[in-house]
Amino acid sequence: MKKRGLLTTCVTVAVFSLLLLTLFVPYGEAKEKYVTYLSLADYTGPIAGLNVPGDQGCSDYFKYLNEKGGVNG
């Protein structure tokens, strides 16, 4: 019986937290229009053959996006 009460409490807190987050999110445009890309790709080992082309493509897309004016550009 205690597990059900704990679960109900956790779900209630999670829903309430999400509701508060959506209500208090500041609306408006981004101040900076430049998009930064953080790559955490592994370029070594057996995964490198799959990771390198995908990461380079993602990096190229962000360069292209920033050349066109960034966010809302």
Secondary structure, 3 states (H helix, E strand, C coil): CHHHHHHHHHHHHHHHHHHHHHHCCCCCCCCCCCCCCCCCCCCCCCCHHHHHHHHHHHHHHHHHHHHCCCCCC
